[in-house]
Amino acid sequence: MARPFHVYILRCSDGSYYVGHTDDLEARLAQHVEGAYPGYTSKRRPVTLVWACEIGTREEAQVAERQLKGWRRERKEALIGGETERLHELARRYLRSHAR
């Protein structure tokens, strides 16, 4: 049986967020923490895992990652904080502003 994938959000030392996906969250987090995963997070350590969600397939994880990367900071923070109502309100506000 295939391993499930995870979509995750890291908070970087500069306060920015990094969104990624993997089929081995523990190993990928260790790579980010150690700076062994080159790119954005290696220059912004230390990093902290602030949110993760298990998703069935790589394709679904890639779609979710792209979606989260497109979100504004306040929407990511509502997700991280588990603020469901705020998350829904921000989504409604976004849809209203783009319906024109």
C-alpha distances in whole Angstrom, upper triangle without the diagonal:
4,7,9,12,16,19,22,26,28,32,34,37,39,37,35,32,29,26,23,19,16,13,14,17,19,19,20,23,24,25,27,29,30,31,28,27,30,31,32,31,32,36,35,34,34,31,30,26,28,25,21,19,15,14,11,12,14,16,17,17,20,22,22,23,26,27,27,29,31,32,36,36,37,34,32,34,34,30,30,32,31,34,32,36,37,34,35,38,37,35,38,41,39,38,42,43,41,42,46
4,6,9,13,16,19,23,25,29,30,34,36,34,32,28,25,22,19,15,13,9,12,14,17,17,17,20,22,22,24,26,27,28,25,23,26,28,29,28,29,32,32,31,31,28,27,24,25,22,19,17,13,12,9,9,10,13,14,14,16,18,19,19,22,24,24,25,28,29,32,33,34,31,29,31,31,27,27,30,29,32,30,34,35,31,32,36,35,33,36,38,36,36,40,40,38,40,43
4,7,10,13,16,19,21,25,27,30,32,31,29,25,23,20,16,13,10,6,8,11,13,13,14,17,18,19,20,22,24,25,23,21,24,25,26,25,26,30,29,28,28,25,23,20,22,19,15,14,10,10,8,8,10,13,13,12,15,17,17,18,21,22,22,23,26,27,30,30,31,29,26,28,28,24,24,27,26,29,28,32,32,29,30,34,33,31,34,36,34,34,38,39,37,39,42
4,7,10,13,17,19,23,25,28,30,29,27,23,20,17,14,11,9,6,8,10,13,14,14,16,18,19,20,22,24,24,23,21,24,24,25,23,25,28,28,27,26,23,21,18,19,16,12,10,7,6,5,6,8,11,10,9,13,15,14,15,18,19,19,20,23,24,27,27,28,25,22,25,25,21,21,24,22,25,24,28,28,25,27,30,29,27,30,32,30,31,34,35,34,35,39
4,7,10,14,16,20,22,25,27,25,23,19,17,13,11,7,5,4,7,8,12,12,12,13,16,16,17,19,21,22,20,18,20,21,21,20,22,25,24,24,24,20,19,16,17,14,10,8,6,5,6,6,6,9,9,6,9,12,11,11,14,16,15,17,20,20,24,24,25,22,20,22,22,19,18,22,21,24,23,26,26,23,25,28,27,25,28,30,28,28,32,33,31,33,36
4,6,10,13,16,19,22,24,22,20,16,14,11,8,5,5,6,8,7,10,12,10,11,15,15,15,17,20,20,19,17,19,19,19,18,20,23,22,21,21,17,16,12,13,10,6,5,4,5,8,9,9,11,10,7,10,12,10,9,13,14,13,15,18,18,21,20,22,19,16,18,19,15,15,18,17,20,20,24,23,20,22,25,24,22,26,28,26,27,30,30,29,31,34
4,7,10,14,16,20,21,19,17,13,11,7,6,4,7,9,10,9,12,14,11,12,15,15,14,17,19,19,19,16,18,18,17,16,19,21,19,19,19,16,14,11,11,8,6,5,7,7,10,11,10,11,9,6,8,10,7,6,10,11,9,11,14,14,17,17,18,16,13,15,16,13,12,16,16,18,18,21,21,17,20,22,21,19,23,24,22,23,27,27,26,28,31
4,7,10,13,16,18,16,14,10,8,6,5,6,8,11,11,8,11,13,10,9,13,14,12,14,17,17,17,15,17,16,15,13,16,18,16,16,16,12,11,7,8,6,4,6,9,10,14,14,13,15,13,10,11,13,10,8,12,12,9,11,14,14,16,15,16,15,11,13,14,11,10,14,14,17,17,21,20,17,20,22,20,20,23,24,22,24,27,27,27,29,32
4,7,10,13,14,12,10,6,6,5,7,9,11,14,14,11,13,15,12,10,14,14,11,13,16,16,17,15,16,15,13,11,15,16,14,14,14,10,8,6,6,5,6,9,12,14,17,18,16,18,16,13,13,14,11,9,12,12,9,10,13,12,13,12,14,12,9,10,12,10,8,12,13,16,17,20,18,16,19,21,18,19,22,23,21,23,26,26,25,28,31
4,6,10,11,10,8,6,5,7,8,11,13,16,15,12,13,14,11,9,12,12,9,10,14,13,15,13,15,14,11,9,12,13,11,10,10,6,5,4,6,7,9,12,15,17,20,21,19,21,19,16,16,18,15,12,15,16,12,12,15,14,15,13,15,15,11,11,14,13,10,13,15,18,20,22,20,18,22,23,21,21,25,25,23,26,29,28,28,31,33
4,7,8,6,6,5,7,9,12,15,17,20,19,15,16,17,14,12,14,15,11,11,15,14,17,15,16,15,12,9,12,13,9,9,9,6,5,6,6,9,12,15,19,21,24,24,23,24,23,19,19,21,18,15,17,17,14,13,16,15,14,11,13,14,11,10,14,13,10,13,16,17,20,22,20,18,22,23,21,22,25,25,23,26,29,28,28,31,33
4,5,5,5,6,7,11,13,16,18,21,20,17,17,18,15,12,14,14,10,10,13,12,15,14,14,12,9,7,9,9,6,6,6,4,7,9,10,13,15,19,21,23,26,26,24,26,25,21,21,23,20,17,19,20,16,15,18,17,16,13,16,17,14,13,17,17,14,16,19,21,23,26,23,22,25,26,23,25,28,27,26,29,31,30,30,33,35
4,5,7,9,11,15,17,20,21,25,23,20,20,20,18,15,16,16,12,11,13,13,16,16,16,14,11,9,10,9,5,5,5,6,8,12,13,16,18,22,25,27,30,30,28,30,29,25,25,26,24,21,22,23,20,18,21,20,19,15,18,20,17,16,19,19,17,18,22,23,26,28,25,24,28,28,26,27,31,30,28,31,34,32,32,36,37
4,6,9,11,15,17,21,23,26,25,22,22,23,20,18,19,18,15,14,17,15,18,17,17,15,11,10,12,10,6,8,9,9,11,14,14,17,20,23,26,28,31,31,29,30,29,26,25,26,24,21,22,22,19,17,19,18,17,14,16,18,16,15,19,19,17,19,22,23,26,28,24,24,27,27,24,26,29,28,26,30,31,30,30,34,35
4,7,10,13,16,20,22,25,24,21,22,23,20,17,19,19,15,15,18,17,20,19,18,16,13,11,14,13,9,10,10,9,10,12,12,15,18,21,24,26,29,30,28,28,27,24,24,24,22,19,20,20,17,15,17,16,14,10,13,15,12,11,15,16,14,15,19,19,22,24,21,20,24,24,21,23,26,24,23,27,29,27,28,31,33
4,7,10,13,17,20,23,23,20,21,22,18,16,19,18,14,15,18,16,19,17,16,14,10,10,13,12,9,11,12,10,11,12,12,14,16,19,22,24,27,27,25,25,24,21,20,21,19,16,17,17,14,12,14,13,11,9,12,13,11,11,15,15,13,15,18,19,21,23,20,19,22,22,19,21,24,23,21,24,26,25,25,29,30
4,7,10,14,16,20,20,17,18,19,16,14,17,16,13,14,17,16,18,15,16,13,10,9,13,13,10,12,12,9,10,10,9,10,13,16,19,20,23,23,21,22,21,17,17,18,15,12,14,14,10,9,12,11,10,8,11,12,8,9,13,12,11,14,16,17,19,21,19,17,20,21,18,19,22,22,20,23,25,24,24,27,29
4,7,10,13,17,17,14,16,16,13,12,15,14,10,13,15,14,15,12,13,11,8,7,11,12,10,11,12,9,10,9,10,11,12,14,17,18,21,20,18,19,18,15,14,15,13,10,11,13,10,8,11,12,12,11,14,14,10,12,15,14,12,16,18,19,21,23,21,19,22,23,20,20,24,24,21,24,27,25,25,28,30
4,7,11,14,15,12,15,16,12,12,15,14,12,14,17,16,17,13,14,12,10,10,14,15,14,15,15,12,12,10,10,9,10,11,14,14,17,17,15,15,14,11,10,12,10,6,8,10,7,6,10,10,12,12,14,13,10,12,15,12,12,16,17,19,19,22,20,17,20,22,19,18,22,22,20,22,25,24,24,27,29
4,7,11,12,10,13,13,9,10,14,12,11,14,16,15,15,12,13,12,11,11,14,16,15,16,16,13,13,11,12,11,10,11,12,12,15,14,12,13,12,9,8,11,9,6,9,11,9,9,12,13,16,15,18,16,13,16,18,15,14,18,19,21,21,24,23,20,22,25,22,21,25,25,23,24,28,27,26,29,31
4,7,9,8,12,12,9,10,14,13,12,15,17,17,16,13,15,15,14,14,16,19,18,18,19,15,15,12,14,12,9,9,10,9,12,11,8,10,10,6,7,10,9,7,10,12,11,11,15,16,18,18,21,19,15,18,19,16,16,19,20,22,22,25,24,21,23,26,24,22,26,27,24,26,29,29,28,30,33
4,5,6,9,9,7,9,12,12,12,15,17,16,15,12,15,16,16,15,17,20,20,19,19,16,16,13,15,13,10,11,10,10,11,10,8,11,11,8,9,13,12,10,13,15,15,15,18,20,22,22,24,22,19,21,22,19,18,22,22,25,25,28,27,24,26,29,27,26,29,31,28,29,33,33,31,34,36
4,6,9,9,9,11,13,13,15,17,18,19,17,15,18,19,20,18,20,23,23,22,22,19,18,15,17,15,12,11,9,9,10,9,8,12,12,9,11,14,14,13,16,18,18,18,22,23,25,25,27,25,22,24,25,21,20,24,23,26,26,30,29,26,28,31,29,28,32,33,31,32,35,35,34,36,39
4,6,6,6,9,10,11,12,14,16,17,15,13,17,19,19,17,18,22,21,20,20,17,16,14,16,15,12,12,11,12,13,13,12,15,15,12,14,18,16,15,19,20,19,20,23,24,26,26,27,26,22,24,25,22,20,23,23,27,27,31,30,27,30,33,31,30,33,35,33,34,37,37,36,38,41
4,6,5,6,9,10,10,12,14,15,14,13,16,18,17,15,17,20,19,17,17,14,13,10,13,11,9,10,9,12,14,14,13,16,16,12,14,17,15,14,18,19,17,18,22,22,24,23,24,23,19,20,22,19,17,20,20,23,24,28,27,25,27,30,28,27,31,32,30,32,35,35,34,37,40
4,6,5,6,9,10,11,12,14,14,13,17,18,19,16,17,20,19,17,16,14,12,10,13,13,11,13,13,15,17,17,17,20,19,16,18,21,19,18,21,23,20,21,25,25,26,25,26,25,21,22,24,21,19,21,22,25,26,30,29,27,30,32,31,30,34,35,33,35,38,38,38,40,43
4,5,5,6,9,10,11,12,11,10,14,17,17,15,15,19,18,16,16,14,14,12,16,16,14,15,15,17,18,18,17,20,20,17,18,21,20,18,21,23,21,21,25,26,28,26,28,27,23,24,26,23,21,24,25,28,29,33,32,29,32,35,33,32,36,37,35,37,40,40,39,41,44
4,5,5,6,9,10,11,9,8,12,13,14,12,12,16,16,14,14,12,12,11,14,14,12,14,14,16,17,17,15,18,18,15,15,19,17,15,18,20,18,18,22,22,24,23,25,24,20,22,24,21,19,22,23,26,27,31,30,27,30,32,30,29,33,34,32,33,37,36,35,38,41
4,5,5,6,9,10,10,9,13,14,14,11,12,15,14,12,11,9,9,7,11,12,11,14,14,17,19,19,17,20,20,16,17,20,18,16,19,21,18,18,22,22,23,21,23,23,19,20,22,19,17,20,21,24,26,29,28,26,29,31,29,29,32,33,31,33,36,36,35,38,41
4,5,5,6,8,8,9,12,15,15,12,12,15,14,12,11,10,10,10,14,15,15,17,18,20,22,22,20,23,23,19,20,24,22,19,22,24,22,21,25,25,26,24,27,26,22,23,25,23,20,23,24,28,29,33,31,29,32,34,32,32,36,37,35,37,40,39,39,42,44
4,6,5,6,5,5,9,11,12,10,9,13,13,11,11,11,12,12,16,17,16,18,19,21,22,22,19,22,23,19,19,23,21,18,21,23,21,20,24,25,26,24,27,26,23,24,26,24,21,25,26,29,30,34,32,30,33,35,33,32,36,37,34,36,40,39,38,41,43
4,6,5,6,5,8,9,9,6,7,10,10,8,8,7,9,10,13,14,14,17,19,20,23,22,20,22,22,18,18,21,20,17,19,21,19,18,21,22,23,21,23,23,19,20,23,21,19,22,24,26,28,31,29,27,30,32,30,30,33,33,31,34,37,36,35,38,40
4,6,8,8,11,12,12,8,8,11,10,7,6,6,8,9,13,15,16,19,20,22,25,25,23,25,25,21,22,25,23,20,22,24,21,20,24,24,24,22,24,25,21,21,24,22,19,22,24,27,29,32,30,28,32,33,31,31,35,35,33,36,39,38,37,41,43
4,5,8,10,12,13,10,8,11,11,8,8,9,12,13,17,19,19,22,23,25,27,27,24,27,27,24,24,27,25,22,25,27,24,23,27,27,27,25,28,28,24,25,28,26,23,26,28,31,33,36,34,32,35,37,34,35,39,38,36,39,42,41,40,43,46
4,5,7,9,10,7,5,8,9,7,9,9,12,14,17,19,19,23,24,25,27,26,24,26,27,23,22,25,24,21,23,25,23,21,24,25,26,24,27,27,23,24,27,26,23,26,28,31,33,36,33,31,35,36,33,34,37,37,35,37,40,39,38,42,43
4,6,9,11,9,7,11,12,11,12,12,15,16,19,21,20,23,23,24,26,25,22,25,26,22,22,25,24,21,23,26,23,22,25,27,27,26,29,29,25,26,29,27,25,28,30,33,34,37,35,33,36,38,35,35,39,39,36,38,42,40,39,42,45
4,7,9,8,6,10,12,11,13,12,14,15,18,19,18,20,21,22,23,22,19,21,22,19,18,21,21,17,19,22,20,18,22,23,24,23,26,26,22,24,27,25,23,26,28,30,32,35,33,30,33,35,32,32,36,36,33,35,38,37,36,39,41
4,7,7,6,8,11,11,14,13,16,17,20,21,20,23,24,24,26,24,21,23,24,20,19,22,22,18,19,22,21,18,22,23,24,23,27,26,23,25,28,26,24,28,30,32,33,36,34,31,34,36,32,32,36,36,33,35,38,36,35,38,40
4,6,6,7,9,11,14,13,16,17,19,20,20,22,24,24,26,24,21,22,23,20,18,21,20,17,17,20,18,16,19,20,21,20,24,24,21,23,26,24,23,26,28,30,31,34,32,29,32,33,30,30,33,33,30,32,35,33,32,35,37
4,6,6,7,9,12,11,14,15,17,18,18,21,23,23,26,24,21,22,23,19,18,20,19,15,16,18,16,13,16,18,18,17,20,21,18,19,23,21,20,23,25,27,28,31,28,26,29,30,27,27,30,30,27,30,32,30,30,33,35
4,5,5,6,8,7,10,12,14,16,16,19,21,23,25,24,21,23,23,19,19,21,19,16,17,19,17,15,18,18,19,17,20,21,17,18,22,20,18,21,24,26,27,30,28,26,29,30,27,27,31,30,28,31,33,32,31,35,37
4,6,6,8,9,12,14,17,19,19,22,24,25,28,26,24,25,26,22,21,24,23,19,20,23,20,18,21,22,22,21,24,24,21,22,25,24,22,25,27,29,31,34,31,29,33,34,31,31,35,34,32,34,37,35,35,38,40
4,6,9,10,14,16,18,20,22,25,27,28,30,29,26,28,28,25,23,26,24,21,22,24,21,19,21,22,22,20,23,24,21,22,25,25,22,25,28,30,32,34,31,30,33,34,30,31,35,34,31,34,37,35,34,38,39
4,6,7,11,13,15,18,19,23,25,26,29,29,26,28,27,24,23,25,23,20,21,22,19,17,20,20,19,17,20,21,18,19,22,22,19,22,25,26,29,31,28,27,30,31,28,29,32,31,29,32,35,33,33,36,38
3,5,9,12,14,17,19,22,24,26,29,29,26,28,28,24,24,26,24,21,23,24,21,19,22,22,22,19,22,23,20,19,23,22,19,22,25,27,29,32,29,28,31,32,29,30,34,33,31,34,37,35,35,39,40
4,7,10,13,16,18,21,24,26,29,29,27,29,28,24,25,27,24,21,23,25,21,20,23,23,22,19,22,23,19,19,22,21,18,20,23,25,28,31,28,27,31,32,29,30,34,33,32,35,37,36,36,39,41
4,7,9,12,14,18,20,22,25,25,24,26,25,21,21,23,21,18,20,21,18,17,20,20,19,17,19,20,16,16,19,18,15,17,20,22,25,27,25,24,27,29,26,27,31,30,29,32,34,33,33,36,38
4,6,9,11,15,18,20,24,24,23,25,24,20,21,23,20,17,20,21,17,17,20,19,19,16,18,18,15,14,17,15,12,14,17,19,22,25,23,22,25,27,24,26,29,29,28,31,33,32,33,36,38
4,6,8,11,14,17,20,21,20,22,20,17,18,20,17,15,18,18,15,16,19,18,18,16,17,17,13,13,15,13,10,13,15,18,19,23,21,20,23,25,23,24,27,28,26,29,31,31,31,34,37
4,7,11,14,17,20,22,21,22,20,17,19,20,16,15,18,17,14,15,18,16,16,13,14,14,10,10,12,10,6,9,11,14,16,19,18,16,20,21,20,21,24,24,23,26,29,28,29,31,34
4,7,11,13,17,18,18,19,17,14,16,17,13,12,15,15,12,13,16,14,16,14,14,13,9,10,11,8,6,9,9,13,14,17,16,14,18,20,18,19,22,23,22,24,27,27,27,30,32
4,7,10,13,15,15,16,14,11,14,15,11,11,15,14,12,14,17,16,18,16,17,15,12,13,14,10,9,12,12,15,15,19,19,16,19,22,20,20,23,25,23,25,28,28,28,30,33
4,6,10,12,13,14,11,9,12,13,10,11,14,14,12,15,17,16,19,18,19,16,13,15,15,11,11,13,12,15,15,19,19,16,18,21,20,19,22,24,23,24,27,28,27,29,32
4,7,9,11,13,10,8,12,13,11,12,15,15,14,17,19,19,22,22,22,19,17,19,18,15,15,17,16,19,18,22,22,19,21,24,23,22,25,27,26,26,30,31,30,31,35
4,6,8,9,7,6,10,10,9,11,14,14,14,16,18,19,22,22,23,20,18,20,20,16,17,19,18,20,19,22,23,20,21,24,23,21,24,27,25,25,29,29,28,29,33
4,7,9,7,8,11,12,11,13,16,16,17,19,21,22,25,26,27,23,21,24,23,20,20,23,21,24,22,26,26,23,24,27,26,24,27,29,27,27,31,32,30,31,35
4,5,5,6,9,10,11,12,14,15,17,18,20,22,25,26,27,24,22,25,25,21,22,25,23,26,24,28,28,24,25,29,27,25,28,30,28,27,31,32,30,31,34
4,6,5,6,9,10,10,12,14,15,16,19,20,24,25,26,24,21,24,25,21,22,25,24,27,25,28,28,25,26,29,27,25,28,30,27,27,31,31,29,31,34
4,5,5,6,9,10,11,12,14,15,17,19,23,24,26,23,21,24,25,21,22,26,25,26,25,28,28,24,25,28,26,23,26,28,25,25,29,29,26,28,31
4,5,5,6,9,10,11,12,14,16,17,21,22,23,20,18,22,22,18,20,23,21,23,21,24,24,21,21,24,23,20,23,25,23,22,26,27,25,26,29
4,5,5,6,9,10,10,12,14,16,19,20,22,19,16,19,20,16,17,21,20,22,21,24,23,20,21,24,22,20,23,25,23,23,27,27,25,27,30
4,5,5,6,9,10,11,13,15,18,19,22,19,17,20,21,18,19,22,22,24,23,25,25,21,22,25,22,20,24,25,22,22,26,26,24,26,29
4,5,5,6,9,10,11,13,17,18,20,17,16,19,20,17,18,22,21,22,21,23,22,19,19,22,20,17,20,22,19,19,23,23,20,22,25
4,5,5,6,9,10,11,15,16,17,14,13,16,16,13,15,18,17,18,17,20,19,16,17,19,17,15,18,20,17,18,22,22,20,22,25
4,5,5,6,9,10,13,14,17,14,12,15,16,13,14,18,18,19,19,21,20,17,18,21,18,17,20,21,18,19,23,23,21,23,26
4,6,5,6,9,12,14,17,14,13,16,17,15,17,20,20,21,20,22,21,17,19,21,18,16,19,20,17,18,21,20,18,21,24
4,5,5,7,11,13,14,11,11,15,15,13,15,18,17,18,17,19,18,14,15,17,14,12,16,16,13,14,18,17,16,18,21
4,5,5,9,10,12,9,7,11,12,10,11,15,15,16,15,17,16,12,14,16,13,12,16,16,14,15,19,18,17,20,23
4,6,8,10,12,11,9,12,14,13,14,17,18,18,18,20,18,15,17,19,15,14,18,18,15,17,20,19,18,21,23
4,7,9,12,10,10,13,14,13,15,18,19,19,18,20,17,14,16,17,13,12,15,15,12,14,17,15,14,17,19
4,7,8,6,6,10,11,10,12,15,15,15,15,16,14,11,13,13,10,9,13,12,10,12,15,14,14,17,19
4,6,6,7,9,10,11,13,14,16,15,16,16,13,11,13,13,9,10,13,12,10,13,15,14,14,17,19
4,5,5,6,9,10,10,12,14,14,15,16,13,11,14,14,11,13,16,14,13,16,18,17,18,21,23
4,5,5,6,9,10,10,12,11,13,13,9,9,12,11,8,11,13,12,12,15,17,16,17,20,22
4,5,5,6,9,10,11,9,10,11,8,6,9,9,6,8,11,11,10,13,15,15,16,18,21
4,5,5,6,9,10,10,11,13,11,8,12,13,10,11,15,14,13,16,19,18,19,21,24
4,5,5,6,8,8,11,12,10,9,13,13,11,13,16,16,15,18,20,20,21,24,26
4,5,5,6,5,7,9,6,5,9,10,9,11,14,14,14,17,19,19,20,22,25
4,5,5,6,7,10,9,6,10,12,11,11,15,15,15,17,20,20,21,23,26
4,6,8,10,13,11,10,13,15,14,15,18,19,18,21,23,23,24,26,29
4,5,9,11,10,10,13,14,14,15,18,19,19,21,23,24,25,27,30
4,6,9,9,8,11,13,13,14,17,18,19,21,23,24,25,26,29
4,6,5,6,9,10,11,12,14,15,16,18,20,21,23,24,27
4,5,5,6,9,10,11,12,14,15,16,18,20,21,22,25
4,5,5,6,9,10,11,12,14,15,16,18,20,21,24
4,5,5,6,9,10,10,12,14,15,16,18,20,22
4,5,5,6,9,10,11,12,14,15,17,18,21
4,5,5,6,9,10,11,12,14,15,16,19
4,5,5,6,9,10,10,12,14,15,18
4,5,5,6,9,10,11,12,14,17
4,5,5,6,9,10,11,12,15
4,5,5,6,9,10,10,13
4,5,5,6,9,10,12
4,5,5,6,9,11
4,5,5,6,9
4,5,5,7
4,6,7
4,5
4
